[in-house]
Amino acid sequence: LNGIYDSLQDQIDTIAELLRSLDAFMPNSIAEITEHSVINDDPVEGTADELLGGVLLDLEILKEAYQNLIRIADAEGYEEISNYAQDRVLALAKQIWMFKSTLA
């Protein structure tokens, strides 16, 4: 879980740098980010398997969001963003596989 947390934290900085290099909007507060998030900020309750299942669901949602980003970036000609998103999809696929193996 710590590895996933560190990876997600690094993604925030990288995405922000990519967006700002394109003079695009980047939220500058956690409140703005969570306001537009498709991942719910649910209370942390339940058994270990339930909590891991919740993390797994969030990783799957994030993978789908990156796949959508690839399509948009390709259509707009932002190859650097598409390449970054492709790397993230591969990393998330591995993390999802590891979670599914753990929960099996």
N, C-alpha and C positions, 0 to 999 in steps of 0.2 A: 504493500500500500504506500509506503514511503517513496518508492521509486515512481509510482504513478503520480503522487502529489508533486514531487520535484519536477517531473516531466510537464505536468499541467502548468505549474508556476512558470517554467521557462517559456512555454508557449505564449503566455500572456505578453511577455516582453517582446518576443519575436514578432507576434502578430501586430502589436502596437507599432513597432519599428517599421514593418512593411507598410502598414496603413499610412503612417505619417510620412514615409518617403514618397508616397503617392499623393500627398496632400489630401488624404481622405479622413473622414471622421473617425475618431477613436474615443470612446467614452473615457472619462478621466476619474471616475469614481466607481467603487464597487456597487453602489446603489444604481447607477446608470446601467452597468453591465448586467446585474441581476434582473433589472426591470425588463430587459429585452431577451432574457434567457428562455430557452425552451426546456431547460432542466430545472425541475422544481427544487426548492430549498426546503425539503421535508425535515421534520424532526428526526434525530438519530435515535431510533427505538427499534427493538426487535432482537431476534436471535442473531447469532453470527452469520448463519446462512442467509437470513433475510437481509441483513445489512450488506453482505457481499453481493447478493442479488441486486440490490439497489445500485451499488457501484457498477455492476455489470451493465445494467440498463442504461445508466448515465454514459458509460463508455460507448455503448452501441449508438446512442443518440448523438454523441460527439462525432463518432465515425461517419454517420450519415450526414451531419452538418459539413464535415470536411469534404465528403464526396460531392455535396451540392456546391461547395466553394470551388472545387476543381472545375465543375461545369461552367460556373459563372466566370471564373478567372480566365479560362480558355476562351470563352465567348468574347470577353473584353480585351483579350490580348495581354493579360498579365501573367506571363510565363513564370516569373519568379514566385508569385503567390501560388500558382498551380503546382509548381514543383515542391514547394514547402508543404502544401496540403497533401500531396501524394505521399510524401515521407511520413506525415502524421497518420494517414490512413493505414500504412503498413505497420507502424508502431502500435496503433490502436488494435489492429487485427491480432497482433501477437498478444497484447494484454488481454483482449477478450478471450482468446483461446486459453490463456493461462487461467483466467477466472472460471471459465466453463470446466476446465479440467479439475480445478480445486473443488468446485461445487458438485461435480459428478460423483 
